[in-house]
Amino acid sequence: MAASTLTSWALLLWEELRARQLDANALFQEAGLDSSKLSNNVARYTISQMQHLWGLALEKTSEDLGISVGLRWSPTTFHALGFAWLASSSLGDALYRAARYGKFVNDGIHYELVSERLQYRFSLHSVLEPGVVLTPASVDASLVALLKMIRMLLGEGYSPVEVHCPHPPNSAALLLERQARCPLLYGSDSLDIILDRMDVEKVLTTGNSELSLLNEKIITQHLSNLDQDNLVAKVELEIANQLPSGQLKEDSVAKVLNLSRRTLQRHLAEEGTSFASLLETKRKALAETYVRNHALAISEVAYLLGFSEQANFTRAFKRWYGQSPSEYRRAG
């Protein structure tokens, strides 16, 4: 299946072309894109068609087009992922979600959050099929949108440590550097934003775990629909749905998916994972989010994660984070 992106991302380009008094509809048609899809916020365009559109648009405009498009980003652009981002308990929590669910926005990009001593690196690596190349303007749009997203959480005055850009400087370089407000290094293999650890881990008063988790479920459902063969996404969705019942079993998930337990195990093994691994990963991520929410008692967190006893949850949390839930909450 060809890599694709949300049409809501293309809508930003449409709006910018119209603002520059260009015939956006004609350019979309020339690129083979059905503009009627722009009204459906979960419809998708292939990346190859989008890059064709970027090329056509740049012939009519200038290299600063990507910066202007990126500045048009709003939470609704990324559907449920945008709202989950805003409700995150920290920038690290938001970046983790972006890395985990970014393929909902663009499945031709691999997103990664890596801890590097006193810093974090958030990277976007192209995994597009051969022959499809990202235009510098489309990369600039992604960078500017990411910077805007980060500043929505940390404040408009925030600046990263540095940015690595995977294309050489062009006529829009000065404008891009003004947006980054930090050293901008060109010619890397991926788009990287380097961030200070304290800024990434700072607890945000705007965080809302209930809203973020609700939107995560919406994203997971759409990912499952996007790729009907993506068994991992379907299992993750069922884990999230069944955890609070306290009755979550591999058999129950397999039954919902119309599979035998053995068939489920075999398919997950073929995808390089297991039910136990997916359950552990989901519980660990949810545990941190829930514990940071002071409105939830630790006993409630244990229940929401499907632990029969609070003591069992405490032991698991210590294994994951090196502290008890209460100690972790006080430290945060």
N, C-alpha and C positions, 0 to 999 in steps of 0.2 A: 504494500500500500504506500502511495506517495506521501511524503511528509506534508503536513498542512498546518494552518494557523487559523485562529478565530477571525471571522469577518469583522468583528468589532475593532480589531487592530487596523484592518484596511479602511475602516470608516474614518479613522483619524487622517489618513492620507487623502481620502475623498474630500473631507472638510477643508484641509489645507489647500488642495488644488482649487476648490471653489473659492476660497478666500483670496487666492491669487488670480481670480477671474479666468480660470482655465476650464475647458469642457471636461469635467471629471468623468462623465458618463461615456464620452467618446474614448477616452484613454482606457477605461475599464473594459469596454467592448473590444478594443484593439488587443488588450492583454488576454482576452478570452474569459473575462470575469463577469458573472451575472450580478449586476448591481442591486437587483431586487433582494439578494441575500443579505444586504447590509441591515435590513430591518429585523433580521433574526440573529439575536446575540449569541447563539451557540452554533450557527452555521459556520462552515469552514471553506477556505480557499487553499489550493495547493501552494506550496512555497515556490515552486518553479514559476507558476503564474504570477505570484506576488512579486518575484524578482524581475520578471518581465515588465510588470507594471511600474516598478521603481525605475527601471531603465528608461521607459517611455516618458515618465514624469520628469526625470532629470534632463532629458533632451529639451524640455519646455521651460525648465526653471534653472536652479543653481544648486550647488552642493550643500548649501545650508538647509535644504528641504528636510533632511532627516531630523535636524535639530528642532525645526518648527513643528514637525509631526510629533516628536517625542514630548514636546511641551503641552500638547493637547491631551495627554494621558489623563484619565480620571479613574477612580475605582471601578466604575461600571464597565470600563474597557475590558477588564479581565474577569467580568462576571463574578461568580462566587469567590474566586481566588482573590479578587480585589477587596472584597468585604472581609474575607478571612485575614488578609494582610492588615487591614486597618484595626481589626479587633485583636491582633496578636499582643501577647504580654511583654514582648521585647523585640528589638530588631532581629535578634538571633532567631526567635520563634518565627518571625515573619519570613526570614530568609530560608529557614528550614522548610517552611511550607512551599515557598517558591521553588526550592530545589526538588522537593518531593512531587509537587503537582504541576510544575512548569510546563510539562508536555501537554497539559490541557490547553494552554495558550499557543504553544508551538512545539510540535513533536519532532521537529527537525533540529532541535537544540537539546544538548545535555547540560543540565544545571547542577552545580556542585558548590557546597559550602564546606570549606576546609579550615580547621583551626591551625594557626601557625604561631605558636608561642604567644606573643603579646598582641597578635593581630588575627583577623579572619580574612579569608579570600573567598569572594563569591564570583564564580566563573561561569561563563556561557561558552560551550564548545559546539561548533557546528558538526552535526552528524548527518548531513544531507547526502542524498544519492549522488553518484558521480555526475559531473556536468552542471550541477546547480551551485552557483556561487553567490554569496551574499554581497550586495552592493555596499560600499562604504556608508552611503546615506541610510540604508536600513539598519546598519549596525549603530550608527550615531543615534537614530531614533530610539533604539533599545536602550542605549546608555543613558540618554537624557530622561527617558521614562523611568528607568531604575533610580536615577538620582532624585527625580521628583517623588517617587514612592518612598524612598528613604527619608527625605526631608518632611514628608507628611507625618512621619512618626517621630523624628528627632528635632524638627524645627527647620525653618527655611534657611537659617544661618549655618547649617551643618555642612562640613566638607569631609570627604574621605581622606585617607592617608595618601593614596595615589590611585591612578587608573591606568590599566594597560589596554591599548586599543589594537585590534588585529589588522589595521590597514595603515598605510603611510599617511603623513599629514597632507591635507589638501587645502583648497581655498576657504574651507569652513573651519580650519583648525583653530583659529583665534577665537571664534564664537564657541567652539566646543570646549576649549580650555576655560573660557569664562563661565560656562555652565558647570564644569567639574570643580573649579576653584581649588585645584590641587595639581601636583605634578602629573602630566599626561604623557605616558610613554607609548610610542608607536611601534608596530611591527611584531606584536606578540602572536602566539598561536591561538589565543582565545581572548574574549572580552573579560577582563578581570577588574573587580573593584576591591581594593584593599582597605580594610576598616579596622579601627582601633578596638581591641577586645572590650574595654570598658563601655564603649558606646554600643557595641553589639549586645552585651549582656545586661545592660541597664534595664531595670523593670519599669514598664510604662504604666502610668495611671489610667491610660485610655484602654488598656487591655480588657477584653471580655471573652472569657473562655467558652461560655455558652454559645455566643454568636460565632466565634471562630470554628468551633467544632461542628456546629450546624452547617456552616458553609463548606467545611471539609467533606461532609457527607454528600452534599450536592455535587461537589467536584468529582468525588469518587464515583458517583452514579454516572456522571457524564463521561468519565474516562472509561467506565465499563461499557457504556453504549458506543463510545467511539471505536473501541476495538473489541468486537465480540469474542475474539480469541484470547483476550487478555485475562487469563484466569486469576492472576495475582490481584488485579484490581477488584475483581468480583469477590475474592476471598477477603480482601481487606474491608470491603464494604460490609460483608456479612459479620465479620469480627466486630466492627464498630456498632452494628445494629444489635448484636446479641450479647455483647459484654455485660451490660447492666443486669441482664436476666440472672446471672450467676450460674447459668446452665450451659455455658458455651462449651461445646465439644466439637472435635473434628467431624464426628459423624453427623451432627446437626447441620454444620455448614455444608458438608457434602450432599446431604439430603436436599437442602434448598437449591443447590446447583444441579440437582438431578444426576449426581455422580455417586458411585460407591466410594467408600473411604479409600480403598486401595487404588482406584483410578485417580482420585484426587491427589493422593500421595505421589503417584507416578508422574502426573502432569506437572506438579509443583517441582519435583526433582528435575524434570526436563528444563524448567525455567531457572534452575539453580537455587532453589529455596525450599522451604518446608512450612507446614502449617505452624509448627512450634516457633520457627523463626519469625514468621509474620505476626503471630500473636505477641511474642516478646517485644518486637519492634513497635507495634501499635500501642501496647500497654506502656512501654517506656516513654514514648512521645506524649501520650495522653496524661501520664502520671505527672510529668513536669508541668504541663499546662494547668491541670487541676490543682496541684499543690500551690501554684503561684496565685490561685484565686482564693483569697482569704475568706470569701463568702461561703466556701465549702469546708465543712469539718473533715478532718483526716478520715474519720470513719465513713463519711459519705463518699470520699474519693475511692476508698477501698471497695465500696459497693459498686460505684460506677465502673470500676475496672474489673468487676467480676470476681473479686477475692472473697472467699467465704469467711475469712477472719482478718481483722485489721493487722494482726501480728504477721500473717503471711505477706501482706502488702508491704509492711515495714521492712521485712527481710529482703524482699525483692527490690524495694527502692534503694536500700543501702548498697545492694549489689550493683545497681545501675549508676548511682550518683555519689556513693561513698559517704552519705549522710542519711539520717532518718528523715522522713517527710517533715517533721516538726523543725528539725535543725535546718533543713534546706529552706523552709519557709521563713524562719527567722533571719537567716543569712541574706535572703533576697530582699 
